[in-house]
Amino acid sequence: MPCVQDEAGAPLIPATPAQHDPLDPADQTHTDSTHTDSTHTDSTLTPAATPAGPTPARRRRLFLLLAGIAVVTYLLDQLTKWGAVRALTDAEPRNLLGSFLRLELIRNPGAAFSIGTGNTWVLTIIAVVVLVVVIRVSRRLGSSGWAWALGLLLGGALGNLTDRIVREPGLGRGHVVDFLNYNGWFIGNVADIAIVGAAVLIGLLALTGRGVDGTRETRESGRHEATEHDV
């Protein structure tokens, strides 16, 4: 290969790619590297898409809310039953709001509001199933409304289940203490009120499309939208 010389006779050494003029339009190496760096920078600055749903911290707060509501409901139910047994055993019914709401003690072998009398074992099994379902569903909790509903349901179910386990006539067949007489229509307790309240709240949440995980379904398109402060 012939050697190229300049005017003074010195040999000319071909420029390496690293010695190319960065401002030379013909230099494709600089352009490509700039394009590559730009692409890399854009991909670095672009935030990754995060799935919709509650954060772990929010899920923990809602679970604590559910547990707190369940504990308060359970304790209130058991304390009022204890007081009713002490004050109303062998006593005449007492009016609270006239004849519309009276204190009257009975032992109920059935479900809430004396429904299902004679199926105590079946009702005990159903109560256990409800507890398992509530605990499993609570792992996806992302809505404060559902935290209230599940907390009331859990506390009420535990309250009546405790009666079926520890009270006469025996394990799994115990009679539930009822003492709130609603105008002679039915007699219930605090646990029954919590269970009915939970059922009403769950119905409202379902009608408004609010999911347990905190998302809300839009009826127009069927899409699910995440809400950080769901009701």
Solvent accessible surface area in square Angstrom, and as a share of the most:
residue,aa,sasa,rsa
1,M,223,1.00
2,P,117,0.74
3,C,87,0.52
4,V,92,0.53
5,Q,109,0.48
6,D,60,0.31
7,E,186,0.84
8,A,97,0.75
9,G,37,0.35
10,A,47,0.36
11,P,84,0.53
12,L,95,0.47
13,I,155,0.79
14,P,105,0.66
15,A,62,0.48
16,T,70,0.40
17,P,96,0.61
18,A,101,0.79
19,Q,125,0.55
20,H,80,0.36
21,D,80,0.41
22,P,81,0.51
23,L,155,0.77
24,D,61,0.32
25,P,121,0.76
26,A,79,0.61
27,D,15,0.08
28,Q,110,0.49
29,T,83,0.49
30,H,88,0.39
31,T,75,0.44
32,D,84,0.44
33,S,53,0.34
34,T,70,0.41
35,H,129,0.58
36,T,84,0.49
37,D,89,0.46
38,S,55,0.36
39,T,76,0.44
40,H,126,0.56
41,T,66,0.39
42,D,85,0.44
43,S,75,0.48
44,T,91,0.53
45,L,136,0.68
46,T,90,0.52
47,P,116,0.73
48,A,89,0.69
49,A,105,0.81
50,T,118,0.69
51,P,127,0.80
52,A,77,0.60
53,G,32,0.30
54,P,19,0.12
55,T,69,0.40
56,P,88,0.55
57,A,43,0.33
58,R,23,0.08
59,R,78,0.28
60,R,148,0.54
61,R,143,0.52
62,L,9,0.04
63,F,94,0.39
64,L,124,0.62
65,L,60,0.30
66,L,4,0.02
67,A,34,0.27
68,G,35,0.34
69,I,15,0.08
70,A,5,0.04
71,V,83,0.48
72,V,98,0.56
73,T,12,0.07
74,Y,62,0.23
75,L,92,0.46
76,L,93,0.46
77,D,0,0.00
78,Q,35,0.16
79,L,115,0.57
80,T,41,0.24
81,K,0,0.00
82,W,150,0.53
83,G,28,0.27
84,A,8,0.06
85,V,37,0.21
86,R,173,0.63
87,A,48,0.37
88,L,9,0.04
89,T,68,0.39
90,D,151,0.78
91,A,43,0.33
92,E,141,0.63
93,P,55,0.35
94,R,117,0.43
95,N,98,0.50
96,L,93,0.46
97,L,119,0.59
98,G,42,0.41
99,S,74,0.48
100,F,104,0.43
101,L,32,0.16
102,R,69,0.25
103,L,38,0.19
104,E,45,0.20
105,L,36,0.18
106,I,52,0.26
107,R,110,0.40
108,N,3,0.02
109,P,31,0.19
110,G,0,0.00
111,A,26,0.20
112,A,25,0.19
113,F,37,0.16
114,S,46,0.30
115,I,116,0.59
116,G,29,0.28
117,T,87,0.51
118,G,64,0.62
119,N,77,0.39
120,T,15,0.09
121,W,130,0.46
122,V,83,0.48
123,L,30,0.15
124,T,11,0.07
125,I,102,0.52
126,I,90,0.46
127,A,16,0.12
128,V,67,0.39
129,V,80,0.46
130,V,42,0.24
131,L,20,0.10
132,V,80,0.46
133,V,76,0.44
134,V,3,0.02
135,I,102,0.52
136,R,151,0.55
137,V,34,0.19
138,S,3,0.02
139,R,165,0.60
140,R,129,0.47
141,L,0,0.00
142,G,1,0.01
143,S,0,0.00
144,S,32,0.20
145,G,6,0.06
146,W,31,0.11
147,A,0,0.00
148,W,124,0.43
149,A,0,0.00
150,L,8,0.04
151,G,0,0.00
152,L,39,0.20
153,L,34,0.17
154,L,22,0.11
155,G,0,0.00
156,G,0,0.00
157,A,8,0.06
158,L,63,0.31
159,G,0,0.00
160,N,12,0.06
161,L,13,0.06
162,T,30,0.18
163,D,0,0.00
164,R,9,0.03
165,I,76,0.39
166,V,103,0.59
167,R,55,0.20
168,E,137,0.61
169,P,63,0.40
170,G,20,0.19
171,L,126,0.63
172,G,3,0.03
173,R,103,0.37
174,G,0,0.00
175,H,56,0.25
176,V,4,0.02
177,V,0,0.00
178,D,0,0.00
179,F,13,0.05
180,L,20,0.10
181,N,6,0.03
182,Y,42,0.16
183,N,60,0.31
184,G,54,0.52
185,W,165,0.58
186,F,79,0.33
187,I,23,0.12
188,G,0,0.00
189,N,0,0.00
190,V,24,0.14
191,A,0,0.00
192,D,1,0.01
193,I,86,0.44
194,A,7,0.05
195,I,44,0.22
196,V,65,0.37
197,G,30,0.28
198,A,0,0.00
199,A,62,0.48
200,V,88,0.51
201,L,46,0.23
202,I,48,0.24
203,G,32,0.31
204,L,99,0.49
205,L,7,0.04
206,A,69,0.53
207,L,119,0.59
208,T,59,0.34
209,G,25,0.24
210,R,44,0.16
211,G,25,0.24
212,V,18,0.10
213,D,48,0.25
214,G,3,0.03
215,T,16,0.09
216,R,96,0.35
217,E,77,0.35
218,T,28,0.16
219,R,195,0.71
220,E,162,0.73
221,S,68,0.44
222,G,36,0.35
223,R,138,0.50
224,H,118,0.53
225,E,70,0.31
226,A,54,0.42
227,T,48,0.28
228,E,94,0.42
229,H,163,0.73
230,D,5,0.02
231,V,106,0.61
